[in-house]
Amino acid sequence: MGEGRWGWVAGRTVAIAIAGTIGLAGVLAPRTAEAAIPGTVAVVELEDARGGLAPDARARLSTHLRSLLGQTGVTVIAVAGAGPALKAVAPAALVTSLVVVGRRFVLVAEMRDLETQAVLAQARGEVDVPEGVSPERRLRAALTDITAQLRGEIPQGQLRPVPPGDDDPEAPEAPVEPEPPQPPDEPTPIEPEPAAKNRYAFQPGLFARAARFTGLMQLSLVTNEADEHYGPLQLAGWRNTAGTFVGALQLSLRQNKIDQEFYGLTQVSLFDNDARGFTGLIQLAPRNDVENLTGVGQIGLLNMVGEGASGSDARYAGVVQAGLVNVHHRDVYTVAQVGLGNLGGRANMTAGVSIGAASLFPDGDFTGGLQAGAVSLTGRDFSGLVQVGALAGTMRTFSGVLQLGVVSYVGNNLYRELFGISVDNSENEREDFRGLAQAGVVSLTDDDFRGVLQVGALGNLVGRDAFALAQVAPGNFIDKGFYGLTQVGAVNIVDGFAGLFQVGIVSYAGRDLYGSQLGAVNLARHANGVQIGVVNVTDRLRGLQLGLLNISSEGGLPVTGIANLGF
C-alpha cells in the first residue's frame, strides 16, 4: 500500500518541481478542480510518512475524512490497503498523505480512476499548528476544506481561516501557591535558531537552508539543507542533505544524504552517498549506502545495501553494482555484480553475473547466470547456470548447468565435521545436485546427484544415490546406489550398481550389481550380470564370471578359473 500511495504523491511533487523551473507563478497560483467524483469511492487510510501523529489520531482523522465525503452523497468504502485489489470494491480511490515539517502539516489528496489511472480531482493544503494547539483539531478543519477542494467548491490549495477561539491554546491552570521571587541576575536567554523558511527558484549561499525548496537550484559553497527539495539540482562544495529530494542531481565533495526518498537521476560525491530510498540512474562515490535502490546501479569502492533497520521491503534493483567490496543485507536484483568481495548475509542475490575474489551469500539464495570467485558460496539454494571457484559450494540444492571448482560441493556436512561450523539444517530437506556436470579436484554431494557427469581429479563422493550418465575419478564413492551408464575409477565403491559398466582396478557393489564389472578385482554381494577381471568374487551369481580366479558362494561353481556361470 505504501508504494502505491507514495507513487501518486511523488508524481505530483515531480510535476510541481518541473513547473517551478519553468515559472514559479504557475506552481503557486491557485486553481479550482473539476468536480468529477464518482458515486462510489474507496477511501484509503490517511498516510503519515514521518509519524507526526499518534496512530489513534490518524485513525480518527481517516474516519472523519470518510464521514465528510459520505455527507456529500458519495458511497464511501473504507479500505486499509491499496493496489489492484481496490478495483474489486470501487471504481475510484482517494489517497490522502500527510508530511510533517516542524509544526507545519502538509496534506495532499488525490482522487484517481482505478480503471484508467486518470486523476479525477486533487487537493492540497498546509496547516501551521502553534505550540499548545492540538494538531488533530486543526487537521479536522483542514480535511473539511480538502473535501471542498475535491468537489471544486474552493480553489485547490486554499484552506479557510479557522474561526477565532476555535482552537486557541488552553490557558494554564492558576498556581496553587504564589510564585517565588525571580532571582535578580536572570541570565539572558539564548535566542533559538530561527526556523528554516521555504525558498523558491534559486537559493545561493555559503550555508543554504530551507524547510522546502521549490525551483531550479540550491547552490552552496559549504552545505545545502532542505527538509524537502523539489528541483533539478542541489550542488554543494561540501555536503547536501534533504529529507526528500525530487530532482535530477545531488553533487557534493563530501557527502550526499537523503533521510527519506530520492527521486532523480544521480547522486555524485567524492566520498560517500547515503539514501534510505533511491529511484534514479546511479549512485557514484567511493562509498554508497542505500536502503532501497531502483535504478541503473551503484559504482564505488564500498557499496552497501539495506544496512539500516527499516521495516520496508528494502532491496537493490539495478543493472550493475561495481565496487571493491559490495555488501548487501537485503535482496539484490542486478545484471552484474563485480567486486573484489561480494558479501551478503541473509540476502538473496538475483544476478546475471556475480564476480569477485569472494562471492559469499552464507544465508541466502543465488539465482542467475554466473557466480564466480576464489570462493563462491551460497548458504541456501543455487539456481543458475554456472558456479565457479576454488571452492564452489551451495549448502542446500544446486540447480544449474555446471559447478566447477578445486572443491565442488553441495551440502554442509564437510564444514561441520572438519571445521566445526554450526549449520542450521532445520530447513534443509535435501542437499542435491541437479544439473549437467559437477567437476573438481574433489566433487562432493551430501544427498542425491542427479546429472549427466560427475568428475573428480582425485575423487567423487555422493551421500545417497547417483543418477548419472557417468561418474569418473580415481576414486568414486556412493553411499547408496548408482543408476546410469558407467562408473570409471581406480577404486569404485557403491552399495548398489545398476548400469552398463563399472570399470576400475577395484570395483565393489555392497548389495546388488545389475550390469558389468570390469577390473582387476571385482566384488559384488549379488552379481546379476557379468564380472570380468583377474579376481571376481560374489555371494550369489546370476550371470557370468570371466577371470583367473572366480568365486561364488551361491550359483555356479564355488571356485573356478577362466569362467563361471550361475543361474
C-alpha positions in Angstrom: 0.0 0.0 0.0 2.8 2.4 0.9 4.5 2.2 -2.5 1.2 2.8 -4.4 0.3 5.9 -2.3 3.7 7.5 -2.4 4.0 6.8 -6.1 0.9 9.0 -6.6 2.3 11.7 -4.3 5.7 11.6 -5.9 4.2 12.0 -9.3 2.5 15.2 -8.1 5.6 16.6 -6.4 7.7 15.9 -9.5 5.2 17.9 -11.6 5.4 20.8 -9.1 9.2 20.8 -9.2 9.3 20.8 -13.0 6.8 23.6 -13.2 8.9 25.6 -10.7 11.9 25.5 -13.1 9.7 27.0 -15.9 7.8 29.5 -14.0 7.2 29.7 -10.2 4.0 31.6 -10.6 2.4 28.7 -12.5 3.0 26.5 -9.5 1.8 28.8 -6.8 -1.3 30.2 -8.5 -4.4 28.5 -7.0 -6.8 26.7 -9.3 -10.2 25.1 -9.0 -10.5 21.4 -9.5 -13.2 19.9 -11.7 -15.9 18.2 -9.6 -15.7 14.7 -11.2 -16.2 12.4 -8.2 -17.9 9.1 -9.0 -20.7 7.7 -6.9 -18.6 5.1 -5.1 -15.1 5.8 -3.8 -12.6 3.6 -1.8 -11.0 5.9 0.8 -7.6 4.7 1.9 -6.4 5.4 5.5 -4.5 8.6 5.9 -0.8 8.0 5.3 1.6 9.7 7.9 5.1 9.1 6.4 7.0 10.7 9.2 5.0 9.7 12.2 3.8 13.2 13.1 0.6 11.9 14.6 -0.3 9.2 17.1 -1.8 6.1 15.5 -5.2 6.7 17.2 -5.3 10.3 16.0 -4.5 9.2 12.4 -7.3 6.6 12.6 -9.8 9.2 13.9 -8.9 11.6 11.1 -9.3 8.9 8.5 -12.8 8.2 9.8 -13.6 11.9 9.8 -12.5 12.2 6.1 -14.7 9.3 5.1 -17.6 10.9 7.0 -17.1 14.2 5.2 -17.0 12.6 1.8 -20.0 10.5 2.7 -22.1 13.6 3.6 -21.8 14.8 0.0 -23.8 11.8 -1.3 -20.8 9.6 -2.2 -20.9 6.0 -1.2 -17.6 5.5 0.8 -15.8 2.2 1.2 -13.2 2.2 3.9 -10.0 0.3 3.0 -6.7 -0.4 4.7 -4.8 -1.4 1.6 -4.1 -0.3 -1.9 -3.2 -1.9 -5.2 -5.0 -4.0 -7.8 -7.5 -5.3 -5.2 -9.1 -1.9 -4.9 -10.7 -2.4 -8.4 -12.9 -5.1 -6.9 -14.6 -2.7 -4.4 -14.8 0.7 -6.1 -14.2 2.4 -9.5 -12.1 5.1 -7.9 -9.9 5.6 -4.8 -8.9 8.6 -2.7 -5.4 8.6 -1.2 -4.5 11.3 1.3 -1.0 11.8 2.6 0.4 13.8 5.5 4.0 15.2 5.7 5.1 16.9 8.9 7.9 19.5 8.8 8.4 21.0 12.2 5.0 22.5 13.2 3.8 22.6 9.6 1.5 19.8 8.4 1.2 19.3 4.6 -1.9 17.5 3.3 -2.0 16.1 -0.3 -5.1 14.3 -1.6 -5.7 12.7 -5.0 -8.8 11.0 -6.4 -7.8 8.5 -9.2 -9.9 6.4 -11.6 -8.7 2.8 -10.9 -9.5 1.6 -14.4 -7.8 4.3 -16.5 -5.5 5.6 -13.8 -6.7 9.1 -14.7 -6.6 11.8 -12.0 -10.2 12.9 -11.3 -9.5 15.5 -8.6 -6.7 16.9 -6.4 -6.5 18.8 -3.2 -3.7 20.2 -1.0 -3.2 22.4 2.0 -0.6 23.5 4.6 -1.5 23.9 8.2 0.7 25.7 10.7 -0.1 24.5 14.2 1.1 26.8 17.1 2.5 25.4 20.3 -0.2 24.3 22.7 -2.7 23.6 19.9 -3.8 20.1 19.1 -2.7 19.2 15.5 -5.8 16.9 15.3 -8.2 19.8 15.8 -6.6 21.9 13.1 -6.3 18.9 10.7 -10.0 18.1 11.2 -10.9 21.6 10.0 -8.4 21.3 7.1 -9.9 18.0 5.9 -13.2 19.8 5.6 -11.6 22.2 3.1 -9.7 19.3 1.4 -13.1 17.7 0.7 -14.4 21.0 -0.6 -11.4 21.3 -3.0 -12.0 17.8 -4.3 -15.6 18.8 -5.1 -14.5 22.0 -6.8 -16.2 24.3 -4.3 -13.0 26.2 -3.4 -9.7 26.6 -5.3 -7.1 24.0 -4.9 -4.6 24.8 -2.2 -6.9 27.1 -0.3 -7.7 26.5 3.4 -10.3 28.7 5.0 -9.3 30.5 8.3 -10.1 28.7 11.5 -12.9 30.6 13.4 -11.4 32.7 16.3 -11.1 30.9 19.5 -12.0 27.5 17.9 -8.6 26.0 18.8 -6.9 28.7 20.9 -4.2 27.3 23.3 -5.7 26.3 26.7 -4.9 28.7 29.5 -2.6 27.2 32.1 -4.1 26.5 35.5 -3.5 29.1 38.2 -0.7 28.1 40.6 -1.8 26.8 44.0 0.9 28.9 45.7 2.3 32.3 44.6 5.5 32.0 42.5 8.7 32.7 44.4 10.5 35.9 43.5 12.7 35.8 40.5 16.5 35.8 41.1 17.9 39.3 40.5 20.5 38.2 37.9 18.5 36.2 35.4 20.8 35.1 32.6 19.8 36.4 29.2 18.0 33.6 27.3 19.8 32.4 24.2 17.8 33.2 21.1 16.7 30.0 19.4 17.9 29.4 15.9 15.3 30.7 13.5 13.2 28.1 11.8 14.1 27.4 8.2 11.8 29.1 5.6 10.5 27.9 2.3 12.7 29.0 -0.6 11.9 29.3 -4.3 13.5 29.4 -7.7 17.3 29.8 -6.8 19.0 29.7 -3.4 22.7 30.5 -3.3 24.8 31.0 -0.2 27.6 29.8 2.0 25.2 27.7 4.1 21.9 27.3 2.2 19.0 26.1 4.4 15.3 25.7 3.5 12.3 24.0 5.0 11.1 23.3 1.5 12.9 24.3 -1.7 11.0 24.5 -4.9 12.7 25.8 -8.0 15.9 25.4 -10.1 18.8 25.0 -7.8 20.2 25.1 -4.3 23.8 26.2 -4.6 26.2 26.5 -1.6 29.9 26.7 -1.1 29.6 24.6 2.0 26.3 22.9 2.7 22.8 22.7 1.4 20.0 21.6 3.7 16.3 21.1 2.9 13.6 19.1 4.6 12.1 18.8 1.1 13.8 19.7 -2.2 11.8 19.9 -5.4 14.1 21.0 -8.2 16.7 19.7 -10.7 19.9 20.5 -8.8 21.3 20.5 -5.3 25.0 21.4 -5.5 27.4 22.0 -2.6 31.1 22.3 -2.1 30.9 20.1 1.0 27.6 18.4 1.8 24.0 18.1 0.6 21.2 16.8 2.9 17.5 16.5 2.2 14.6 14.7 3.8 13.0 14.1 0.4 14.7 15.0 -2.9 12.8 15.2 -6.1 15.0 16.4 -9.0 17.9 15.4 -11.2 21.3 15.7 -9.5 22.9 15.9 -6.0 26.6 16.8 -6.3 29.0 17.5 -3.5 32.6 17.0 -2.4 32.0 15.2 1.0 28.5 13.7 1.1 25.0 13.5 -0.2 22.5 12.3 2.3 18.8 11.6 1.9 16.8 10.7 5.1 13.6 9.7 3.3 13.4 9.3 -0.5 15.4 10.3 -3.6 13.6 10.6 -6.9 16.0 11.7 -9.5 18.9 10.8 -11.7 22.2 10.8 -9.9 24.0 11.1 -6.5 27.7 12.0 -7.1 30.2 12.6 -4.3 34.0 12.2 -3.9 33.4 10.5 -0.5 30.0 8.9 0.2 26.3 8.9 -0.8 23.6 7.8 1.7 19.9 7.3 0.9 17.1 5.5 2.6 15.3 5.2 -0.8 16.8 5.9 -4.2 15.0 5.9 -7.5 17.2 7.0 -10.3 20.1 6.3 -12.6 23.3 5.9 -10.5 25.0 6.3 -7.1 28.6 7.2 -7.7 31.1 7.7 -4.8 33.9 5.8 -3.0 31.2 4.7 -0.5 27.5 4.3 -1.4 24.8 3.4 1.1 21.2 2.8 0.2 18.3 1.1 1.9 16.2 0.7 -1.3 17.6 1.3 -4.7 15.7 1.2 -8.0 17.9 2.5 -10.8 20.9 1.7 -13.0 23.4 1.0 -10.3 26.0 1.7 -7.6 29.6 2.4 -8.5 32.2 2.9 -5.8 34.9 1.3 -3.6 32.3 0.1 -1.0 28.7 -0.4 -1.9 26.2 -1.1 0.9 22.6 -2.1 0.5 19.9 -2.4 3.3 22.2 -2.0 6.3 19.6 0.0 8.2 16.8 -1.3 10.4 14.0 -0.1 8.1 10.9 -2.3 8.2 10.3 -1.6 4.5 10.7 -4.2 1.8 14.3 -2.9 1.1 16.2 -4.2 -1.9 18.6 -3.3 -4.7 17.2 -3.4 -8.2 19.6 -2.1 -10.9 21.8 -3.0 -13.8 25.3 -3.0 -12.2 26.8 -3.0 -8.7 30.5 -2.4 -9.1 32.9 -1.9 -6.2 36.0 -3.1 -4.4 33.5 -4.6 -1.9 29.8 -5.0 -2.3 27.9 -5.7 0.9 24.1 -6.3 1.0 21.9 -7.1 3.9 18.7 -7.1 1.7 17.8 -8.8 -1.6 19.7 -7.7 -4.8 18.4 -7.8 -8.3 21.0 -6.8 -10.9 22.6 -7.8 -14.2 26.1 -7.7 -12.9 27.8 -7.5 -9.5 31.5 -7.0 -9.8 33.9 -6.6 -6.8 36.9 -8.0 -5.0 34.4 -9.2 -2.4 30.6 -9.7 -2.9 29.1 -10.3 0.5 25.5 -10.9 1.6 24.1 -12.1 5.0 20.6 -13.4 4.7 20.1 -11.5 1.5 19.2 -13.3 -1.8 21.1 -12.5 -5.0 19.4 -12.4 -8.4 22.0 -11.5 -11.0 23.3 -12.3 -14.4 26.8 -12.5 -13.0 28.4 -12.1 -9.6 32.2 -11.9 -10.0 34.7 -11.4 -7.2 37.6 -12.9 -5.3 34.9 -13.9 -2.9 31.2 -14.2 -3.7 29.5 -15.2 -0.5 25.8 -15.4 0.4 26.0 -17.5 3.6 22.3 -17.4 4.5 20.7 -16.5 1.1 20.0 -17.9 -2.4 21.7 -17.2 -5.7 19.5 -17.0 -8.8 21.0 -16.0 -12.1 23.7 -16.8 -14.6 27.3 -16.9 -13.2 28.7 -16.9 -9.7 32.4 -16.8 -9.8 35.2 -16.2 -7.3 38.1 -17.8 -5.5 35.3 -18.7 -3.0 31.8 -18.9 -4.4 29.4 -20.0 -1.7 25.6 -19.9 -1.4 24.2 -20.7 2.0 20.8 -21.9 0.7 19.9 -22.7 -3.0 21.9 -22.1 -6.2 19.6 -21.7 -9.2 21.5 -20.6 -12.2 23.9 -21.6 -15.0 27.5 -21.8 -13.6 29.1 -21.6 -10.2 32.9 -21.4 -10.4 35.6 -21.1 -7.6 38.4 -22.7 -5.8 35.6 -23.6 -3.5 32.3 -23.7 -5.4 29.6 -24.6 -2.9 26.0 -24.4 -2.0 24.6 -25.7 1.3 21.3 -26.8 0.0 20.3 -27.6 -3.6 22.3 -26.8 -6.7 20.1 -26.4 -9.8 22.1 -25.4 -12.9 24.4 -26.4 -15.7 27.9 -26.6 -14.2 29.6 -26.5 -10.8 33.3 -26.2 -11.2 36.0 -25.8 -8.6 39.0 -27.2 -6.9 36.4 -28.4 -4.4 32.9 -28.6 -5.9 30.4 -29.2 -3.0 26.7 -29.4 -2.5 25.8 -29.7 1.2 27.3 -28.7 4.6 28.5 -31.9 6.4 32.1 -31.1 5.4 32.0 -27.7 7.1 30.5 -29.2 10.3 32.8 -32.2 10.6 36.1 -30.7 9.5 35.8 -27.1 10.7 33.2 -27.3 13.5 31.0 -24.7 11.8 27.5 -24.7 13.2 25.0 -25.1 10.4 21.2 -24.9 10.9 19.7 -27.8 8.9 16.1 -27.3 10.1 15.1 -26.1 6.6 17.5 -28.3 4.6 15.2 -31.1 3.4 17.6 -32.1 0.6 21.2 -31.2 -0.4 21.1 -32.4 -4.0 22.9 -31.6 -7.2 20.6 -31.2 -10.2 22.3 -30.1 -13.4 24.6 -31.1 -16.2 28.0 -31.6 -14.6 29.9 -31.3 -11.3 33.6 -31.1 -11.8 36.6 -30.5 -9.5 39.7 -31.9 -8.0 37.2 -33.3 -5.4 33.4 -33.3 -6.2 31.0 -33.8 -3.3 27.2 -34.1 -2.9 25.8 -34.8 0.5 22.5 -36.2 -0.8 21.5 -37.2 -4.4 23.5 -36.4 -7.5 21.1 -36.0 -10.5 23.0 -35.0 -13.6 25.0 -36.2 -16.6 28.5 -36.2 -15.4 30.4 -36.1 -12.1 34.1 -35.7 -12.5 36.9 -35.5 -9.9 40.6 -35.3 -10.4 41.1 -37.1 -7.1 37.6 -38.3 -6.2 33.8 -38.1 -6.3 31.6 -38.6 -3.3 27.8 -38.9 -3.2 26.0 -39.3 0.2 22.9 -41.0 -1.2 22.0 -42.0 -4.8 23.7 -41.0 -8.1 21.6 -40.8 -11.2 24.2 -40.0 -13.9 25.4 -40.9 -17.3 28.9 -41.3 -15.9 31.0 -40.9 -12.7 34.7 -40.5 -13.4 37.5 -40.1 -10.9 40.4 -42.1 -9.4 38.1 -42.8 -6.5 34.3 -43.0 -6.7 32.2 -43.5 -3.5 28.4 -43.6 -3.4 26.7 -44.4 -0.1 23.6 -45.8 -1.7 23.1 -46.7 -5.4 24.4 -45.7 -8.8 21.9 -45.6 -11.7 23.2 -44.7 -15.1 25.7 -45.8 -17.8 29.2 -46.1 -16.3 31.3 -45.6 -13.3 35.0 -45.3 -14.1 37.8 -45.1 -11.5 40.8 -46.8 -9.9 38.5 -47.6 -7.0 34.7 -47.7 -7.2 32.7 -48.3 -4.1 28.9 -48.3 -4.2 26.1 -50.0 -2.2 24.2 -50.9 -5.4 25.1 -50.6 -9.1 22.6 -50.5 -11.9 24.2 -49.6 -15.2 26.3 -50.8 -18.1 29.9 -50.8 -16.9 31.7 -50.4 -13.5 35.3 -50.1 -14.6 38.3 -49.9 -12.2 41.2 -51.6 -10.6 38.9 -52.4 -7.7 35.1 -52.3 -8.1 32.8 -53.0 -5.2 29.0 -53.3 -5.1 28.0 -53.9 -1.4 24.5 -55.0 -2.3 23.3 -55.7 -5.9 25.1 -55.5 -9.2 23.0 -55.1 -12.3 25.3 -54.8 -15.2 29.0 -55.4 -15.7 32.1 -55.1 -13.6 35.4 -54.7 -15.5 38.6 -54.6 -13.4 41.5 -56.3 -11.7 39.3 -57.1 -8.6 35.5 -57.2 -8.8 33.4 -57.6 -5.7 29.6 -57.8 -5.6 27.3 -59.3 -3.0 24.7 -60.3 -5.6 26.0 -60.3 -9.1 23.3 -60.0 -11.8 25.3 -59.7 -15.0 29.0 -60.1 -15.9 32.2 -59.8 -13.8 35.4 -59.7 -15.9 38.7 -59.4 -14.1 41.7 -61.1 -12.6 39.7 -61.9 -9.4 35.9 -62.0 -9.4 34.0 -62.5 -6.1 30.3 -62.7 -5.3 28.0 -64.3 -2.7 25.4 -65.1 -5.3 25.9 -65.4 -9.1 23.2 -64.8 -11.6 25.3 -64.4 -14.7 28.9 -64.9 -15.9 32.4 -64.6 -14.3 35.5 -64.4 -16.5 38.8 -64.3 -14.8 41.9 -66.2 -13.4 40.0 -66.7 -10.1 36.2 -66.8 -9.9 34.5 -67.3 -6.5 30.7 -67.7 -6.0 29.1 -68.9 -2.8 25.8 -69.5 -4.5 25.1 -70.1 -8.2 27.8 -71.6 -10.4 30.8 -73.3 -9.0 32.4 -72.2 -5.7 35.8 -71.7 -7.2 36.9 -71.8 -10.8 39.4 -70.5 -13.2 38.7 -68.9 -16.6 34.9 -68.9 -16.4 32.0 -69.5 -14.0 28.3 -69.4 -14.9 25.5 -69.1 -12.4 21.7 -69.2 -12.7 
